[in-house]
């Protein structure tokens, strides 16, 4: 057990980690034009934060990125973000169940490093300060770290905070558009539109026309933002749309959708969390049965021992491949049905659950 805990504290998802280790020096050296020099696909603040951690650990402290101390430093901002998420969940009015849902939904980002808890904590803080300019500032910072997280705060903003959101957005965005606007739009916007279906997306099982998933997700997210109704329910709908209609549904997406659902109802948050738990288990069994993972993004098959740094301390669980595939497909369908129901429930007229 001690080996497993230590591995979880220091493990990173190797394919992404290797990319960041090559991206970070270019981001630091070309902070406004790195989109033209790399294949970074994150918004500006979502790229600068990892680069600053890399600069602190490698540039100032001289740590080797393969060193366990560097990996602990690399993951530290995400852990702090998770603590902030739980604290803000309490301040925003969630009970113990909601706080537990928020904490559990951040388990994957904490274990394998994804930034989602950081912008989610800023979005929840923006909701707390919704009527002040600081609320709009935090919402903008959340949006330009990860847009899906920033969208959660938008239904809650008032006149003063909304003006602050627009002004901060301009301050963050304009330098990159002036530096190399086409590369920025291509890597941040067009890349997301052209990604192949993967992970827990229903589009991995249903082959649609190319434009349909993007159009459906855009409409599903725009509707709650412009429709009247309780802001908590509208935020919940945005989070549910992310799980139900996206072409890519990575495990870290539940760190956004579950807190969003808990704003409307802790039971809805718990229900969405159950889909994430089922998918995580099913995906783990499938990776074990396949002895690796096929990444649709780059078209490569990664062996199990190459997926994580350091490699997992325990051998793979042996599961019949057909059973593992059936469980994974079932988890995808369950997630879609639940998330779609939550979405419809939130946008429909009537009282909240």
Steps between C-alpha positions, in 0.01 A plus 500: 500500500783740582646441153164577336455822700852617419448417134176703492680796658780503243343343188430704188339396173816453295378596147370838622792553738757449224320756285495757779871450569571593137239778489591686819843634390343641181211655692742671739724627220213609269211586736285670233584303185555144622179382329684541168801305631330210682184289482367626832120485505427671832378859553764754605473466877468122474836500324682763706430340838675167420782693333553708814509186717752348259711816517493498881586132531745460215630849432533636855527188718687293242284189539498237229145448364550125556575562869215415741545839669427679172188289446376587849555868426328456162188361666494740798288775332232243414487380862468859620226553242312199634513630857375835372218320314379330816524824699311698235239222473426556869491877460267481202249306707567132426450259788725216602379278218575768244844562646571126489386483136727792413796339678449158338453651154848652525667167584607430141647848436687476829636154423607551139526879470227696329443869568121488534477546882681834473256678264202329667606648834522843334156451342346408836670800661359717220150372583552594864601855394258516206396861555851644530765573240726240661243236414518591131880505514513150650248373245717633216814346650318169533375521140844567356650218704235252387191638325273215614564598861456872440160443337361380834525850646351693209129449587569646847673824398330835548553832322821607678657155498401443137676821396810384690481165321503671159785736591723227646426280200620778270818548705580128485396439140617803299879445540470148357283611212752773419799270549375229263124497485464227239722253688308576820162441337621190320649331807244606762172511305525308174694214658222441751242493221694241301590256779402135440245340737664329795468374857148526649343682206183350356646584158751215545204263460283700261657622176341838418560753222820685582334832583217364716681449834656847492173670406303304759745576781515869407120526497467299822745728684369825353138431588545500882714814479233705322183338635321643805481308825697433814875545441575183701289291266655664194852427628396140561377474141834626368682235701265225387533607135878461529458134596208415272588657165877557479709314243762455772402415858816456705488384865594847622178643352307374803703745711311773311159338455448362850552835680273660239228244571536545877415868457149387407471182702747287690307194385561595139868544576511158661322350202751644253783387726372143475544512122857620542578228753360230272693629201826526695472140618394374157778692325757365746385143439508557125855638513603199712336253262655671196838548673492859379293786364430623148507878488271621222664843518836392361402157365749318722465196722679548833610195696386487862853551631539807278179672610624626836819638649598311710337176375220353715639309802258207464440262206199545277168344597415220259153542349364336183530765226141449381364554853718808550377648173137430587542669839662803338226535238238464772667774704493732196129438443419542871688829514320634193154402624553646847671820382240555227219451753661746741538750217138472392385515862693821555395688189135393521258722684394395848648477846848369561556155647 
